[in-house]
Amino acid sequence: MTTLTITAKGQVTLKQALLKHLGVEPGQKINVDTLPDGRAVIQAAETSNNIADAFGILKSKNKQSVSLTLEEIDLLSRQGWAGEK
């Protein structure tokens, strides 16, 4: 059994062993179902694998940012992998 400590803000940090057991990594979600007897069931949330979820992932939050062409993105990524930038 794993024992977790509750912070003053009412939060808990899940230990790495528990996250590994659940099969989740940082950024992923978990579901917690509360049961009438005071227990809770924790499980990894299902991922949607829906392409629509990726829309807007590269959208800039800065309205004044410059858009790059695909060619510019390709050049920058090649330079990055080559260690040139």
Stockholm file with secondary structure:
# STOCKHOLM 1.0

chainA/1-85         MTTLTITAKGQVTLKQALLKHLGVEPGQKINVDTLPDGRAVIQAAETSNNIADAFGILKSKNKQSVSLTLEEIDLLSRQGWAGEK
#=GR chainA/1-85 SS CCCCCCCTTSCCCCCHHHHHHHTCCTTCCEEEEECTTSCEEEEECCCCCCGGGGTTTTCCSCTTCCCCCHHHHHHHHHHHHTTCC
#=GC SS_cons        CCCCCCCTTSCCCCCHHHHHHHTCCTTCCEEEEECTTSCEEEEECCCCCCGGGGTTTTCCSCTTCCCCCHHHHHHHHHHHHTTCC
//
